[in-house]
Amino acid sequence: MTEDKALTKVKSLARAYTEKAVEVLGGIMSAPQCSDAARVAAANSLLDRGWGKPAQSHEGPADDGAILVRWLTESDG
């Protein structure tokens, strides 16, 4: 089996558990006996899968980035 076919098969097998996984995440999120961290992680997982992950901003220092470019160039050679 090629790597592409194997990956497709694994994805298909994993997707077969989607409904159960969502039910489990919902159960954890709703269970008061679960830790707050587990409940938040479950809620985030559900939201990420249902609505997509929020866009990430990539802000850096206000300079022009010359130091980073220079470091990358120097470390290559």
mmCIF file as gemmi writes it, N, C-alpha and C atoms, coordinates in Angstrom:
data_model
loop_
_atom_site.group_PDB
_atom_site.id
_atom_site.type_symbol
_atom_site.label_atom_id
_atom_site.label_alt_id
_atom_site.label_comp_id
_atom_site.label_asym_id
_atom_site.label_entity_id
_atom_site.label_seq_id
_atom_site.pdbx_PDB_ins_code
_atom_site.Cartn_x
_atom_site.Cartn_y
_atom_site.Cartn_z
_atom_site.occupancy
_atom_site.B_iso_or_equiv
_atom_site.pdbx_formal_charge
_atom_site.auth_seq_id
_atom_site.auth_asym_id
_atom_site.pdbx_PDB_model_num
ATOM 1 N N . MET Axp A 1 ? 0.852 -1.18 0 1 0 ? 1 A 1
ATOM 2 C CA . MET Axp A 1 ? 0 0 0 1 0 ? 1 A 1
ATOM 3 C C . MET Axp A 1 ? 0.892 1.236 0 1 0 ? 1 A 1
ATOM 4 N N . THR Axp A 2 ? 0.593 2.174 -0.868 1 0 ? 2 A 1
ATOM 5 C CA . THR Axp A 2 ? 1.388 3.401 -0.924 1 0 ? 2 A 1
ATOM 6 C C . THR Axp A 2 ? 1.1 4.26 0.298 1 0 ? 2 A 1
ATOM 7 N N . GLU Axp A 3 ? 1.993 5.201 0.538 1 0 ? 3 A 1
ATOM 8 C CA . GLU Axp A 3 ? 1.824 6.105 1.684 1 0 ? 3 A 1
ATOM 9 C C . GLU Axp A 3 ? 0.541 6.926 1.551 1 0 ? 3 A 1
ATOM 10 N N . ASP Axp A 4 ? 0.228 7.389 0.341 1 0 ? 4 A 1
ATOM 11 C CA . ASP Axp A 4 ? -0.995 8.17 0.121 1 0 ? 4 A 1
ATOM 12 C C . ASP Axp A 4 ? -2.242 7.341 0.424 1 0 ? 4 A 1
ATOM 13 N N . LYS Axp A 5 ? -2.242 6.078 -0.03 1 0 ? 5 A 1
ATOM 14 C CA . LYS Axp A 5 ? -3.394 5.215 0.231 1 0 ? 5 A 1
ATOM 15 C C . LYS Axp A 5 ? -3.528 4.904 1.711 1 0 ? 5 A 1
ATOM 16 N N . ALA Axp A 6 ? -2.391 4.699 2.382 1 0 ? 6 A 1
ATOM 17 C CA . ALA Axp A 6 ? -2.411 4.42 3.813 1 0 ? 6 A 1
ATOM 18 C C . ALA Axp A 6 ? -2.947 5.62 4.578 1 0 ? 6 A 1
ATOM 19 N N . LEU Axp A 7 ? -2.507 6.806 4.209 1 0 ? 7 A 1
ATOM 20 C CA . LEU Axp A 7 ? -2.98 8.022 4.869 1 0 ? 7 A 1
ATOM 21 C C . LEU Axp A 7 ? -4.475 8.207 4.646 1 0 ? 7 A 1
ATOM 22 N N . THR Axp A 8 ? -4.937 7.968 3.434 1 0 ? 8 A 1
ATOM 23 C CA . THR Axp A 8 ? -6.365 8.072 3.134 1 0 ? 8 A 1
ATOM 24 C C . THR Axp A 8 ? -7.164 7.088 3.972 1 0 ? 8 A 1
ATOM 25 N N . LYS Axp A 9 ? -6.638 5.869 4.12 1 0 ? 9 A 1
ATOM 26 C CA . LYS Axp A 9 ? -7.341 4.857 4.916 1 0 ? 9 A 1
ATOM 27 C C . LYS Axp A 9 ? -7.406 5.259 6.392 1 0 ? 9 A 1
ATOM 28 N N . VAL Axp A 10 ? -6.291 5.75 6.92 1 0 ? 10 A 1
ATOM 29 C CA . VAL Axp A 10 ? -6.262 6.179 8.326 1 0 ? 10 A 1
ATOM 30 C C . VAL Axp A 10 ? -7.247 7.324 8.551 1 0 ? 10 A 1
ATOM 31 N N . LYS Axp A 11 ? -7.265 8.291 7.642 1 0 ? 11 A 1
ATOM 32 C CA . LYS Axp A 11 ? -8.206 9.408 7.766 1 0 ? 11 A 1
ATOM 33 C C . LYS Axp A 11 ? -9.639 8.902 7.749 1 0 ? 11 A 1
ATOM 34 N N . SER Axp A 12 ? -9.933 7.979 6.862 1 0 ? 12 A 1
ATOM 35 C CA . SER Axp A 12 ? -11.284 7.435 6.762 1 0 ? 12 A 1
ATOM 36 C C . SER Axp A 12 ? -11.677 6.704 8.041 1 0 ? 12 A 1
ATOM 37 N N . LEU Axp A 13 ? -10.767 5.899 8.572 1 0 ? 13 A 1
ATOM 38 C CA . LEU Axp A 13 ? -11.048 5.181 9.811 1 0 ? 13 A 1
ATOM 39 C C . LEU Axp A 13 ? -11.275 6.156 10.968 1 0 ? 13 A 1
ATOM 40 N N . ALA Axp A 14 ? -10.449 7.178 11.065 1 0 ? 14 A 1
ATOM 41 C CA . ALA Axp A 14 ? -10.583 8.166 12.138 1 0 ? 14 A 1
ATOM 42 C C . ALA Axp A 14 ? -11.896 8.926 12.017 1 0 ? 14 A 1
ATOM 43 N N . ARG Axp A 15 ? -12.27 9.282 10.792 1 0 ? 15 A 1
ATOM 44 C CA . ARG Axp A 15 ? -13.504 10.034 10.582 1 0 ? 15 A 1
ATOM 45 C C . ARG Axp A 15 ? -14.735 9.224 10.945 1 0 ? 15 A 1
ATOM 46 N N . ALA Axp A 16 ? -14.624 7.909 10.921 1 0 ? 16 A 1
ATOM 47 C CA . ALA Axp A 16 ? -15.743 7.053 11.315 1 0 ? 16 A 1
ATOM 48 C C . ALA Axp A 16 ? -16.109 7.271 12.787 1 0 ? 16 A 1
ATOM 49 N N . TYR Axp A 17 ? -15.183 7.799 13.572 1 0 ? 17 A 1
ATOM 50 C CA . TYR Axp A 17 ? -15.417 8.047 14.996 1 0 ? 17 A 1
ATOM 51 C C . TYR Axp A 17 ? -15.837 9.484 15.292 1 0 ? 17 A 1
ATOM 52 N N . THR Axp A 18 ? -16.083 10.272 14.288 1 0 ? 18 A 1
ATOM 53 C CA . THR Axp A 18 ? -16.378 11.687 14.484 1 0 ? 18 A 1
ATOM 54 C C . THR Axp A 18 ? -17.56 11.913 15.412 1 0 ? 18 A 1
ATOM 55 N N . GLU Axp A 19 ? -18.668 11.26 15.141 1 0 ? 19 A 1
ATOM 56 C CA . GLU Axp A 19 ? -19.87 11.485 15.954 1 0 ? 19 A 1
ATOM 57 C C . GLU Axp A 19 ? -19.619 11.109 17.409 1 0 ? 19 A 1
ATOM 58 N N . LYS Axp A 20 ? -18.986 9.962 17.639 1 0 ? 20 A 1
ATOM 59 C CA . LYS Axp A 20 ? -18.692 9.525 19.002 1 0 ? 20 A 1
ATOM 60 C C . LYS Axp A 20 ? -17.727 10.497 19.684 1 0 ? 20 A 1
ATOM 61 N N . ALA Axp A 21 ? -16.725 10.961 18.95 1 0 ? 21 A 1
ATOM 62 C CA . ALA Axp A 21 ? -15.753 11.892 19.521 1 0 ? 21 A 1
ATOM 63 C C . ALA Axp A 21 ? -16.426 13.192 19.952 1 0 ? 21 A 1
ATOM 64 N N . VAL Axp A 22 ? -17.335 13.689 19.129 1 0 ? 22 A 1
ATOM 65 C CA . VAL Axp A 22 ? -18.053 14.916 19.468 1 0 ? 22 A 1
ATOM 66 C C . VAL Axp A 22 ? -18.926 14.68 20.701 1 0 ? 22 A 1
ATOM 67 N N . GLU Axp A 23 ? -19.556 13.511 20.773 1 0 ? 23 A 1
ATOM 68 C CA . GLU Axp A 23 ? -20.371 13.179 21.953 1 0 ? 23 A 1
ATOM 69 C C . GLU Axp A 23 ? -19.508 13.136 23.217 1 0 ? 23 A 1
ATOM 70 N N . VAL Axp A 24 ? -18.334 12.527 23.117 1 0 ? 24 A 1
ATOM 71 C CA . VAL Axp A 24 ? -17.433 12.441 24.273 1 0 ? 24 A 1
ATOM 72 C C . VAL Axp A 24 ? -16.975 13.837 24.693 1 0 ? 24 A 1
ATOM 73 N N . LEU Axp A 25 ? -16.572 14.654 23.717 1 0 ? 25 A 1
ATOM 74 C CA . LEU Axp A 25 ? -16.152 16.026 24.037 1 0 ? 25 A 1
ATOM 75 C C . LEU Axp A 25 ? -17.289 16.809 24.681 1 0 ? 25 A 1
ATOM 76 N N . GLY Axp A 26 ? -18.499 16.642 24.161 1 0 ? 26 A 1
ATOM 77 C CA . GLY Axp A 26 ? -19.652 17.313 24.75 1 0 ? 26 A 1
ATOM 78 C C . GLY Axp A 26 ? -19.92 16.838 26.169 1 0 ? 26 A 1
ATOM 79 N N . GLY Axp A 27 ? -19.734 15.552 26.397 1 0 ? 27 A 1
ATOM 80 C CA . GLY Axp A 27 ? -19.916 15.007 27.742 1 0 ? 27 A 1
ATOM 81 C C . GLY Axp A 27 ? -18.903 15.558 28.721 1 0 ? 27 A 1
ATOM 82 N N . ILE Axp A 28 ? -17.65 15.639 28.291 1 0 ? 28 A 1
ATOM 83 C CA . ILE Axp A 28 ? -16.602 16.195 29.158 1 0 ? 28 A 1
ATOM 84 C C . ILE Axp A 28 ? -16.892 17.663 29.446 1 0 ? 28 A 1
ATOM 85 N N . MET Axp A 29 ? -17.269 18.398 28.418 1 0 ? 29 A 1
ATOM 86 C CA . MET Axp A 29 ? -17.542 19.821 28.576 1 0 ? 29 A 1
ATOM 87 C C . MET Axp A 29 ? -18.684 20.056 29.568 1 0 ? 29 A 1
ATOM 88 N N . SER Axp A 30 ? -19.649 19.164 29.563 1 0 ? 30 A 1
ATOM 89 C CA . SER Axp A 30 ? -20.846 19.339 30.397 1 0 ? 30 A 1
ATOM 90 C C . SER Axp A 30 ? -20.732 18.702 31.777 1 0 ? 30 A 1
ATOM 91 N N . ALA Axp A 31 ? -19.699 17.93 32.023 1 0 ? 31 A 1
ATOM 92 C CA . ALA Axp A 31 ? -19.592 17.179 33.278 1 0 ? 31 A 1
ATOM 93 C C . ALA Axp A 31 ? -18.966 18.026 34.379 1 0 ? 31 A 1
ATOM 94 N N . PRO Axp A 32 ? -19.745 18.357 35.401 1 0 ? 32 A 1
ATOM 95 C CA . PRO Axp A 32 ? -19.197 19.179 36.486 1 0 ? 32 A 1
ATOM 96 C C . PRO Axp A 32 ? -18.075 18.483 37.254 1 0 ? 32 A 1
ATOM 97 N N . GLN Axp A 33 ? -18.014 17.151 37.205 1 0 ? 33 A 1
ATOM 98 C CA . GLN Axp A 33 ? -16.956 16.438 37.934 1 0 ? 33 A 1
ATOM 99 C C . GLN Axp A 33 ? -15.613 16.491 37.205 1 0 ? 33 A 1
ATOM 100 N N . CYS Axp A 34 ? -15.615 16.892 35.943 1 0 ? 34 A 1
ATOM 101 C CA . CYS Axp A 34 ? -14.357 17.046 35.204 1 0 ? 34 A 1
ATOM 102 C C . CYS Axp A 34 ? -13.694 18.351 35.614 1 0 ? 34 A 1
ATOM 103 N N . SER Axp A 35 ? -12.38 18.371 35.51 1 0 ? 35 A 1
ATOM 104 C CA . SER Axp A 35 ? -11.652 19.591 35.871 1 0 ? 35 A 1
ATOM 105 C C . SER Axp A 35 ? -12.042 20.722 34.929 1 0 ? 35 A 1
ATOM 106 N N . ASP Axp A 36 ? -11.875 21.938 35.425 1 0 ? 36 A 1
ATOM 107 C CA . ASP Axp A 36 ? -12.144 23.104 34.574 1 0 ? 36 A 1
ATOM 108 C C . ASP Axp A 36 ? -11.287 23.065 33.312 1 0 ? 36 A 1
ATOM 109 N N . ALA Axp A 37 ? -10.026 22.653 33.455 1 0 ? 37 A 1
ATOM 110 C CA . ALA Axp A 37 ? -9.123 22.597 32.302 1 0 ? 37 A 1
ATOM 111 C C . ALA Axp A 37 ? -9.634 21.616 31.252 1 0 ? 37 A 1
ATOM 112 N N . ALA Axp A 38 ? -10.113 20.46 31.685 1 0 ? 38 A 1
ATOM 113 C CA . ALA Axp A 38 ? -10.639 19.466 30.744 1 0 ? 38 A 1
ATOM 114 C C . ALA Axp A 38 ? -11.897 19.983 30.062 1 0 ? 38 A 1
ATOM 115 N N . ARG Axp A 39 ? -12.745 20.665 30.824 1 0 ? 39 A 1
ATOM 116 C CA . ARG Axp A 39 ? -13.988 21.192 30.252 1 0 ? 39 A 1
ATOM 117 C C . ARG Axp A 39 ? -13.701 22.287 29.228 1 0 ? 39 A 1
ATOM 118 N N . VAL Axp A 40 ? -12.732 23.159 29.526 1 0 ? 40 A 1
ATOM 119 C CA . VAL Axp A 40 ? -12.354 24.218 28.589 1 0 ? 40 A 1
ATOM 120 C C . VAL Axp A 40 ? -11.719 23.613 27.337 1 0 ? 40 A 1
ATOM 121 N N . ALA Axp A 41 ? -10.841 22.625 27.51 1 0 ? 41 A 1
ATOM 122 C CA . ALA Axp A 41 ? -10.193 21.984 26.358 1 0 ? 41 A 1
ATOM 123 C C . ALA Axp A 41 ? -11.238 21.325 25.462 1 0 ? 41 A 1
ATOM 124 N N . ALA Axp A 42 ? -12.223 20.661 26.061 1 0 ? 42 A 1
ATOM 125 C CA . ALA Axp A 42 ? -13.277 20.024 25.275 1 0 ? 42 A 1
ATOM 126 C C . ALA Axp A 42 ? -14.108 21.068 24.538 1 0 ? 42 A 1
ATOM 127 N N . ALA Axp A 43 ? -14.462 22.146 25.219 1 0 ? 43 A 1
ATOM 128 C CA . ALA Axp A 43 ? -15.242 23.215 24.584 1 0 ? 43 A 1
ATOM 129 C C . ALA Axp A 43 ? -14.468 23.827 23.42 1 0 ? 43 A 1
ATOM 130 N N . ASN Axp A 44 ? -13.182 24.097 23.625 1 0 ? 44 A 1
ATOM 131 C CA . ASN Axp A 44 ? -12.356 24.659 22.557 1 0 ? 44 A 1
ATOM 132 C C . ASN Axp A 44 ? -12.26 23.708 21.365 1 0 ? 44 A 1
ATOM 133 N N . SER Axp A 45 ? -12.096 22.429 21.648 1 0 ? 45 A 1
ATOM 134 C CA . SER Axp A 45 ? -12.02 21.449 20.56 1 0 ? 45 A 1
ATOM 135 C C . SER Axp A 45 ? -13.305 21.433 19.748 1 0 ? 45 A 1
ATOM 136 N N . LEU Axp A 46 ? -14.436 21.473 20.426 1 0 ? 46 A 1
ATOM 137 C CA . LEU Axp A 46 ? -15.719 21.483 19.719 1 0 ? 46 A 1
ATOM 138 C C . LEU Axp A 46 ? -15.875 22.748 18.877 1 0 ? 46 A 1
ATOM 139 N N . LEU Axp A 47 ? -15.549 23.887 19.459 1 0 ? 47 A 1
ATOM 140 C CA . LEU Axp A 47 ? -15.667 25.141 18.72 1 0 ? 47 A 1
ATOM 141 C C . LEU Axp A 47 ? -14.724 25.172 17.523 1 0 ? 47 A 1
ATOM 142 N N . ASP Axp A 48 ? -13.484 24.724 17.721 1 0 ? 48 A 1
ATOM 143 C CA . ASP Axp A 48 ? -12.506 24.718 16.624 1 0 ? 48 A 1
ATOM 144 C C . ASP Axp A 48 ? -12.969 23.847 15.467 1 0 ? 48 A 1
ATOM 145 N N . ARG Axp A 49 ? -13.545 22.71 15.78 1 0 ? 49 A 1
ATOM 146 C CA . ARG Axp A 49 ? -13.972 21.808 14.727 1 0 ? 49 A 1
ATOM 147 C C . ARG Axp A 49 ? -15.271 22.254 14.07 1 0 ? 49 A 1
ATOM 148 N N . GLY Axp A 50 ? -16.127 22.886 14.848 1 0 ? 50 A 1
ATOM 149 C CA . GLY Axp A 50 ? -17.398 23.333 14.295 1 0 ? 50 A 1
ATOM 150 C C . GLY Axp A 50 ? -17.315 24.649 13.543 1 0 ? 50 A 1
ATOM 151 N N . TRP Axp A 51 ? -16.441 25.538 14.001 1 0 ? 51 A 1
ATOM 152 C CA . TRP Axp A 51 ? -16.388 26.889 13.43 1 0 ? 51 A 1
ATOM 153 C C . TRP Axp A 51 ? -15.032 27.242 12.856 1 0 ? 51 A 1
ATOM 154 N N . GLY Axp A 52 ? -14.048 26.387 13.054 1 0 ? 52 A 1
ATOM 155 C CA . GLY Axp A 52 ? -12.693 26.681 12.603 1 0 ? 52 A 1
ATOM 156 C C . GLY Axp A 52 ? -11.936 27.43 13.685 1 0 ? 52 A 1
ATOM 157 N N . LYS Axp A 53 ? -10.632 27.314 13.629 1 0 ? 53 A 1
ATOM 158 C CA . LYS Axp A 53 ? -9.811 28.009 14.62 1 0 ? 53 A 1
ATOM 159 C C . LYS Axp A 53 ? -9.809 29.497 14.325 1 0 ? 53 A 1
ATOM 160 N N . PRO Axp A 54 ? -9.778 30.322 15.363 1 0 ? 54 A 1
ATOM 161 C CA . PRO Axp A 54 ? -9.733 31.769 15.143 1 0 ? 54 A 1
ATOM 162 C C . PRO Axp A 54 ? -8.448 32.151 14.408 1 0 ? 54 A 1
ATOM 163 N N . ALA Axp A 55 ? -8.543 33.199 13.623 1 0 ? 55 A 1
ATOM 164 C CA . ALA Axp A 55 ? -7.364 33.697 12.91 1 0 ? 55 A 1
ATOM 165 C C . ALA Axp A 55 ? -6.323 34.135 13.93 1 0 ? 55 A 1
ATOM 166 N N . GLN Axp A 56 ? -5.081 33.827 13.643 1 0 ? 56 A 1
ATOM 167 C CA . GLN Axp A 56 ? -3.98 34.202 14.526 1 0 ? 56 A 1
ATOM 168 C C . GLN Axp A 56 ? -3.308 35.443 13.98 1 0 ? 56 A 1
ATOM 169 N N . SER Axp A 57 ? -3.117 36.416 14.845 1 0 ? 57 A 1
ATOM 170 C CA . SER Axp A 57 ? -2.364 37.587 14.404 1 0 ? 57 A 1
ATOM 171 C C . SER Axp A 57 ? -0.889 37.305 14.634 1 0 ? 57 A 1
ATOM 172 N N . HIS Axp A 58 ? -0.075 37.798 13.752 1 0 ? 58 A 1
ATOM 173 C CA . HIS Axp A 58 ? 1.367 37.591 13.846 1 0 ? 58 A 1
ATOM 174 C C . HIS Axp A 58 ? 2.037 38.947 13.945 1 0 ? 58 A 1
ATOM 175 N N . GLU Axp A 59 ? 1.98 39.496 15.141 1 0 ? 59 A 1
ATOM 176 C CA . GLU Axp A 59 ? 2.559 40.804 15.357 1 0 ? 59 A 1
ATOM 177 C C . GLU Axp A 59 ? 3.953 40.64 15.932 1 0 ? 59 A 1
ATOM 178 N N . GLY Axp A 60 ? 4.823 41.473 15.52 1 0 ? 60 A 1
ATOM 179 C CA . GLY Axp A 60 ? 6.19 41.451 16.029 1 0 ? 60 A 1
ATOM 180 C C . GLY Axp A 60 ? 6.598 42.836 16.445 1 0 ? 60 A 1
ATOM 181 N N . PRO Axp A 61 ? 7.88 43.015 16.619 1 0 ? 61 A 1
ATOM 182 C CA . PRO Axp A 61 ? 8.358 44.338 17.004 1 0 ? 61 A 1
ATOM 183 C C . PRO Axp A 61 ? 8.051 45.361 15.915 1 0 ? 61 A 1
ATOM 184 N N . ALA Axp A 62 ? 8.016 46.602 16.313 1 0 ? 62 A 1
ATOM 185 C CA . ALA Axp A 62 ? 7.649 47.679 15.39 1 0 ? 62 A 1
ATOM 186 C C . ALA Axp A 62 ? 8.764 48.008 14.401 1 0 ? 62 A 1
ATOM 187 N N . ASP Axp A 63 ? 9.943 47.382 14.565 1 0 ? 63 A 1
ATOM 188 C CA . ASP Axp A 63 ? 11.022 47.693 13.625 1 0 ? 63 A 1
ATOM 189 C C . ASP Axp A 63 ? 10.775 47.009 12.272 1 0 ? 63 A 1
ATOM 190 N N . ASP Axp A 64 ? 11.718 47.13 11.389 1 0 ? 64 A 1
ATOM 191 C CA . ASP Axp A 64 ? 11.531 46.605 10.026 1 0 ? 64 A 1
ATOM 192 C C . ASP Axp A 64 ? 11.912 45.139 9.878 1 0 ? 64 A 1
ATOM 193 N N . GLY Axp A 65 ? 12.327 44.467 10.936 1 0 ? 65 A 1
ATOM 194 C CA . GLY Axp A 65 ? 12.693 43.06 10.876 1 0 ? 65 A 1
ATOM 195 C C . GLY Axp A 65 ? 14.111 42.81 10.394 1 0 ? 65 A 1
ATOM 196 N N . ALA Axp A 66 ? 14.913 43.841 10.268 1 0 ? 66 A 1
ATOM 197 C CA . ALA Axp A 66 ? 16.261 43.689 9.719 1 0 ? 66 A 1
ATOM 198 C C . ALA Axp A 66 ? 17.123 42.764 10.571 1 0 ? 66 A 1
ATOM 199 N N . ILE Axp A 67 ? 16.974 42.805 11.868 1 0 ? 67 A 1
ATOM 200 C CA . ILE Axp A 67 ? 17.788 41.957 12.74 1 0 ? 67 A 1
ATOM 201 C C . ILE Axp A 67 ? 17.482 40.492 12.47 1 0 ? 67 A 1
ATOM 202 N N . LEU Axp A 68 ? 16.226 40.135 12.359 1 0 ? 68 A 1
ATOM 203 C CA . LEU Axp A 68 ? 15.837 38.758 12.084 1 0 ? 68 A 1
ATOM 204 C C . LEU Axp A 68 ? 16.37 38.3 10.732 1 0 ? 68 A 1
ATOM 205 N N . VAL Axp A 69 ? 16.237 39.117 9.729 1 0 ? 69 A 1
ATOM 206 C CA . VAL Axp A 69 ? 16.718 38.761 8.4 1 0 ? 69 A 1
ATOM 207 C C . VAL Axp A 69 ? 18.23 38.572 8.431 1 0 ? 69 A 1
ATOM 208 N N . ARG Axp A 70 ? 18.943 39.452 9.093 1 0 ? 70 A 1
ATOM 209 C CA . ARG Axp A 70 ? 20.394 39.365 9.176 1 0 ? 70 A 1
ATOM 210 C C . ARG Axp A 70 ? 20.79 38.085 9.905 1 0 ? 70 A 1
ATOM 211 N N . TRP Axp A 71 ? 20.131 37.732 11.003 1 0 ? 71 A 1
ATOM 212 C CA . TRP Axp A 71 ? 20.445 36.529 11.768 1 0 ? 71 A 1
ATOM 213 C C . TRP Axp A 71 ? 20.205 35.28 10.933 1 0 ? 71 A 1
ATOM 214 N N . LEU Axp A 72 ? 19.101 35.229 10.226 1 0 ? 72 A 1
ATOM 215 C CA . LEU Axp A 72 ? 18.821 34.075 9.378 1 0 ? 72 A 1
ATOM 216 C C . LEU Axp A 72 ? 19.87 33.932 8.282 1 0 ? 72 A 1
ATOM 217 N N . THR Axp A 73 ? 20.285 35.04 7.699 1 0 ? 73 A 1
ATOM 218 C CA . THR Axp A 73 ? 21.279 35.006 6.641 1 0 ? 73 A 1
ATOM 219 C C . THR Axp A 73 ? 22.638 34.547 7.193 1 0 ? 73 A 1
ATOM 220 N N . GLU Axp A 74 ? 23.033 35.069 8.342 1 0 ? 74 A 1
ATOM 221 C CA . GLU Axp A 74 ? 24.321 34.72 8.938 1 0 ? 74 A 1
ATOM 222 C C . GLU Axp A 74 ? 24.339 33.272 9.397 1 0 ? 74 A 1
ATOM 223 N N . SER Axp A 75 ? 23.223 32.756 9.887 1 0 ? 75 A 1
ATOM 224 C CA . SER Axp A 75 ? 23.208 31.388 10.407 1 0 ? 75 A 1
ATOM 225 C C . SER Axp A 75 ? 23.231 30.356 9.28 1 0 ? 75 A 1
ATOM 226 N N . ASP Axp A 76 ? 22.886 30.74 8.055 1 0 ? 76 A 1
ATOM 227 C CA . ASP Axp A 76 ? 22.924 29.834 6.922 1 0 ? 76 A 1
ATOM 228 C C . ASP Axp A 76 ? 24.341 29.551 6.449 1 0 ? 76 A 1
ATOM 229 N N . GLY Axp A 77 ? 25.24 30.465 6.67 1 0 ? 77 A 1
ATOM 230 C CA . GLY Axp A 77 ? 26.548 30.333 6.077 1 0 ? 77 A 1
ATOM 231 C C . GLY Axp A 77 ? 27.59 30.186 7.083 1 0 ? 77 A 1
